[in-house]
Every structure is written in structure tokens, then in C-alpha cells.
Amino acid sequence: MEFFKIRGTIPFMRHALIFNAISFITFLLAIFFLATRGLHFSVEFTGGTLMEVSYQHTAEVERVRQTLDKAGLKAEVQNFGSSRDVLIRLPVLKDVPGAETSQKVTALLKTDDTSAEVRRVEFVGPQVGGELAEMGAVALLLTSVAIVLYLWVRFVNWRFGLAAIVANLHDVVIILGFFAFFQWEFSLSVLAGVLAVLGYSVNESVVVFDRVRENFRKMRRASVPEVIDAAITGVISRTIITHLCTLAMALTMFFFGGAALHYFALALAIGILFGIYSSVLVASPLLVWLRVKREWFAPPQKRKGHDEHEGAVV
């Protein structure tokens, strides 16, 4: 279904150099911020104290967060399991043992609400956090390799896999660059959002690449840039509608999902916005630079009137 139809073919590849220059500059800026400012890792990665607190009534998460903030404790507070249970994550405090931190939090919560009951207290050491960070990097690497292999098999050529993964990793690095520049908290939920964006962007690249393959067979006399322009123009309406609908879902979580989903939804929203750009205007120009050929999908047609037995001697 199309809410708007584009007549004619938009010459995207005519401006491929400009699109690639923009991509390269934004990529370098993201790398610069990651190198100079770094990511602001959450308790899962840096280590800290985790507390599970239960109430006899529906827990007021925002009230708990404000109580801890007033005491100088910057904590992550979210519902856990049910509306009566709350999970509190506190970073490591210098020269303050984890047991002392948990006792202070317990006293504050009891003073604020006598029905508060601490069910579980755990301390996550920096070593465990480091292992989680390594596992997250490995997950990202394995996902990227799997995507390249899938596209290689699907399109019978490694260039499609390389173009897609470069474009999609561009989205990932941009997301990380935003989190480094603004020092937003990077947690396991944000990592899940980054991996989701990677898979989501690949889907859009596959749609464009499928149309490119189809056009190679239909548009016999067109050049490679013309084939790609026609492919992008043919799916641009679907691309915009799909991304806007997905973006609406992400923004709904961002505004109404509470603190637990705030940065997860933010990572999704950034990834979706840049995914529109990269899937169409980064991956496709890369196919031109990598010299994709028509012969891989559409064998040359025989000339009219040509007989394969012509010239044979009987």
C-alpha cells in the first residue's frame, strides 16, 4: 500500500559522492566523541549494588528515585516483576563499602515508607561488569558476521553483504556517538536496542537490494546507477511509511515508558532515523563503488535471430 506515489525516477546516485561525504563526516565525529568522551556505562558494566525492594502497595518509582536523589545517591529505579516490586541499581561509591550503601538505602526507604521490605541485595564487581561489556562486544561482532554471511548467500556475492554491514554499522556507531557526546547512560537495555537497530536496518537494505536484483533483469539497457535509482525510487514510499510507524512506536515508549525504557527507546529512535538514510543512501552508493555487475543476476540476452547451431557442419 502506498499513501503517495512518486512519478519518474529520482537520481539519487547523481549525488552519491555527497551522501558518502556526509556519512564519512558523521562517522568520524561519532568516533571522535567515543574516543575523547567515552560511554557513560551503567551499573551492569561498572559494578555496583543491586537491591530488590517490595511494598505492600503499588510502588511509587518516581518517589523512591527522588528520595535517593535528595540523599545524594544517583540510582536507577524501576519496577521489577510486578507493580509492588522495585529494582534499585547504585553505582560504586568511592571509599564506601557496598554493605554500608545498602544499609543507608534501606534506612531511607523505611523512613519514607514503613511497608518497604528489602528482599535481595547483591554487589556486582567491576570484573563482572567488564565481562558483560566484552560479551556485548562479542554479540555485536557475531551479529555483524552473521549478517554478512546471510547477504552473501542470498545475493550470491560478498559485495552486497559488505555494503549492508558498512551502512548498518554506520548506524550503530552514530548511536554510540550520541550516547558519548551527551553522556547518556549506556546500559544492557541500550545494548539490546543497538542490536535491534542493526537487525532492523538490515531488513531495509535487503528490500532495496532485492529490487536492485529484480531491476537488473528487467532494465536491460540501463546503467548500474540508473538501476539503483529506480530500485530506491520504487521502495521509497514503503521505506518512509515503515520507518515512521516504527518511529512512532519508539517515541511512545520514550515519552510514556518511564525511566526503565527511556534510553532504550532513545537508541531505537536515533537508529530508525539514521536507518532511513543509511539503508538507502549509504548502502546503495557502496554498490556502485564496489562495481556490482548485471551479469551476476541477468545473463546477457542472445541477439535476435541468432541460432545456437548456426555454422554447425552435419
C-alpha positions in Angstrom: 0.0 0.0 0.0 1.3 3.5 -0.9 -0.1 6.7 0.5 1.9 8.7 -2.1 3.3 7.7 -5.4 6.4 9.1 -7.0 6.3 9.6 -10.7 9.6 9.3 -12.6 12.9 8.2 -11.1 14.8 10.3 -8.6 18.5 10.4 -9.5 19.9 9.5 -6.1 23.2 8.2 -7.5 24.0 11.5 -9.1 24.7 12.8 -5.6 26.3 9.6 -4.2 29.6 11.4 -3.5 27.8 14.0 -1.3 25.9 11.3 0.6 29.1 9.3 1.2 30.9 12.5 2.4 28.1 13.2 4.9 28.2 9.7 6.1 32.0 9.8 6.5 31.9 13.1 8.4 29.2 11.9 10.8 31.1 8.6 11.3 34.3 10.4 12.1 32.5 12.7 14.6 31.0 9.8 16.4 34.4 8.0 16.6 35.9 11.3 17.9 33.3 11.6 20.7 33.7 7.9 21.6 37.5 8.3 21.8 37.5 11.6 23.8 34.4 11.3 26.0 33.7 7.6 26.1 30.5 5.9 27.1 28.8 6.5 30.4 28.3 2.9 31.4 25.6 1.8 33.9 26.0 -0.3 37.0 25.8 -3.5 34.9 29.1 -2.7 33.3 30.9 -0.7 36.0 29.8 -2.7 39.1 27.7 -1.5 42.0 24.9 -2.5 44.4 21.6 -4.1 43.3 18.6 -4.1 45.6 15.2 -5.6 45.2 12.6 -3.9 47.4 9.0 -5.0 47.9 6.0 -2.9 49.0 2.5 -3.8 50.3 1.0 -1.5 47.7 1.9 -0.2 44.3 5.4 1.2 44.4 5.9 4.9 43.6 9.0 4.6 41.5 9.5 8.3 41.0 9.1 9.0 44.7 11.7 6.4 45.5 14.1 7.9 43.0 13.6 11.4 44.4 14.2 10.1 48.0 17.5 8.7 46.9 18.4 11.7 44.9 17.9 14.0 47.9 20.4 11.8 49.8 23.0 12.2 47.1 22.5 8.7 45.7 22.2 8.6 42.0 20.3 5.4 41.4 18.4 3.6 38.7 14.9 2.7 39.9 12.4 0.6 38.0 9.6 -1.8 38.6 10.7 -5.4 38.7 8.3 -8.3 38.2 5.2 -6.6 39.5 4.0 -3.1 40.3 4.8 -3.7 44.0 8.5 -4.7 43.4 11.3 -2.2 42.7 14.8 -2.8 41.5 17.4 -0.3 42.6 20.9 -0.1 41.0 23.5 2.1 42.7 27.0 2.7 41.3 30.1 2.0 43.3 30.9 4.9 45.7 34.5 5.7 46.5 35.7 4.6 49.9 32.1 3.4 50.8 31.6 -0.4 51.1 28.6 -1.9 49.3 27.1 -3.2 52.6 27.1 0.4 54.0 25.4 1.7 50.9 22.7 -0.9 51.1 22.1 -0.2 54.8 21.8 3.6 54.1 19.3 2.9 51.2 17.3 0.6 53.4 17.1 3.2 56.2 16.0 5.9 53.7 13.2 3.7 52.2 11.9 2.6 55.6 11.7 6.3 56.7 9.9 7.2 53.6 7.5 4.2 53.7 7.4 1.7 56.5 6.0 -1.0 54.2 9.3 -1.2 52.2 10.9 -4.6 52.6 14.4 -5.4 51.2 14.2 -8.8 49.6 17.6 -9.1 48.0 20.9 -7.3 48.0 23.7 -8.1 45.5 27.0 -6.5 44.7 28.3 -6.6 41.1 32.0 -6.2 41.0 33.8 -4.3 38.2 35.2 -7.6 36.9 31.7 -8.9 36.2 30.8 -5.6 34.6 33.9 -5.9 32.4 32.9 -9.4 31.3 29.4 -8.1 30.4 31.0 -5.4 28.2 33.2 -7.9 26.5 30.2 -10.2 25.9 28.2 -7.3 24.4 31.1 -6.5 22.0 31.2 -10.2 21.0 27.5 -10.2 20.4 27.8 -7.2 18.1 30.7 -8.8 16.2 28.9 -12.1 15.8 25.7 -10.4 14.6 27.7 -8.4 12.0 29.4 -11.5 10.7 26.1 -13.4 10.5 24.5 -10.6 8.5 27.4 -10.5 6.0 27.2 -14.3 5.6 23.4 -14.2 5.1 23.5 -11.5 2.5 26.5 -13.1 0.8 24.4 -16.3 0.4 21.2 -14.5 -0.5 22.7 -12.3 -3.3 25.5 -14.7 -4.4 28.1 -12.1 -3.9 30.0 -10.7 -0.9 29.8 -7.1 -2.0 26.1 -6.9 -1.0 27.0 -8.2 2.5 29.8 -5.7 2.8 27.7 -2.8 1.6 24.9 -3.6 4.0 27.1 -4.2 7.1 29.1 -1.0 6.5 25.9 1.0 6.2 24.3 -0.6 9.3 27.4 -0.4 11.4 27.4 3.3 10.5 24.0 3.5 12.3 25.4 1.7 15.4 28.5 4.0 15.6 26.2 7.1 15.2 24.0 5.8 18.2 27.1 5.3 20.3 28.4 8.7 19.3 25.2 10.3 20.5 25.5 8.5 23.8 29.1 9.5 24.2 28.5 13.2 23.3 25.6 13.7 25.7 26.9 11.2 28.3 23.6 9.4 28.4 23.7 6.2 30.4 24.7 3.1 28.4 23.0 0.0 29.9 22.2 -3.5 28.9 18.8 -2.4 27.6 20.5 0.2 25.4 22.8 -2.5 24.0 19.7 -4.6 23.2 18.3 -1.5 21.4 21.6 -1.2 19.4 21.4 -4.8 18.3 17.7 -4.4 17.4 18.6 -1.4 15.2 21.3 -3.5 13.5 18.8 -6.2 12.5 16.1 -3.7 11.6 18.3 -1.7 9.2 19.4 -4.9 7.5 15.8 -5.7 6.6 15.5 -2.4 4.8 18.8 -3.0 3.0 17.6 -6.4 1.8 14.4 -4.8 0.4 16.4 -2.3 -1.6 18.9 -5.0 -2.8 16.1 -7.3 -3.8 14.6 -4.5 -6.0 18.1 -3.9 -7.5 18.4 -7.6 -8.4 15.0 -7.5 -9.9 15.7 -4.3 -11.9 18.9 -5.8 -13.3 16.8 -8.4 -15.0 14.1 -6.0 -16.2 16.1 -2.9 -17.2 18.5 -4.5 -19.7 19.7 -1.3 -21.3 20.0 0.8 -18.1 23.4 1.5 -16.4 24.1 0.4 -12.8 23.4 3.8 -11.3 20.1 4.0 -13.2 19.1 0.6 -12.0 19.8 1.5 -8.4 18.0 4.9 -8.7 14.9 3.0 -10.0 15.2 0.5 -7.1 15.3 3.2 -4.4 12.5 5.2 -6.0 10.4 2.1 -6.2 10.6 1.4 -2.4 11.0 4.9 -1.0 7.3 5.2 -0.2 7.3 1.9 1.7 10.5 2.9 3.4 9.2 6.2 4.7 5.9 4.7 5.9 7.5 1.8 7.6 10.1 3.9 9.4 7.6 6.5 10.5 5.3 3.8 12.0 8.3 2.2 13.8 9.5 5.6 15.0 6.0 6.3 16.4 6.3 3.1 18.5 9.7 4.1 19.7 8.6 7.6 20.6 5.6 6.2 22.5 8.0 4.2 24.7 10.3 7.2 25.1 7.5 9.5 26.4 5.3 7.0 28.2 7.5 4.0 29.0 9.1 5.5 32.1 12.8 5.6 33.1 13.3 1.9 32.5 12.6 2.3 28.8 13.8 5.8 28.3 17.3 5.2 26.9 16.3 2.0 25.1 13.6 3.9 23.2 16.0 6.8 22.6 18.6 4.4 21.0 15.8 2.9 18.8 14.6 6.4 17.7 18.1 7.5 16.7 18.8 4.2 14.9 15.5 4.4 13.0 16.1 8.0 11.9 19.6 7.3 10.6 18.4 3.9 9.3 16.3 5.6 6.7 19.4 7.4 5.5 21.9 4.6 5.6 19.8 1.8 4.1 19.0 3.9 1.1 21.7 6.5 0.7 24.8 4.7 2.1 24.4 1.0 1.2 23.3 1.7 -2.3 26.1 4.1 -3.4 28.5 1.5 -1.9 27.2 -1.0 -4.5 28.3 1.4 -7.2 31.8 1.9 -5.7 32.2 -1.9 -5.3 31.4 -2.3 -9.0 28.3 -4.5 -8.9 27.6 -6.1 -12.3 24.5 -7.0 -14.1 25.9 -10.4 -15.3 25.7 -11.8 -11.7 21.9 -11.7 -11.9 20.9 -11.4 -15.6 22.9 -13.3 -18.2 23.4 -11.4 -21.5 20.5 -11.9 -23.9 21.1 -13.6 -27.2 20.8 -11.4 -30.3 17.5 -11.8 -32.2 17.6 -14.4 -34.9 20.8 -16.0 -33.5 20.7 -19.8 -33.7 22.9 -21.7 -31.4 23.5 -24.3 -34.1 24.4 -21.7 -36.7 27.5 -22.7 -38.6 27.4 -26.3 -37.5 28.5 -28.9 -40.0 26.4 -32.0 -40.3 
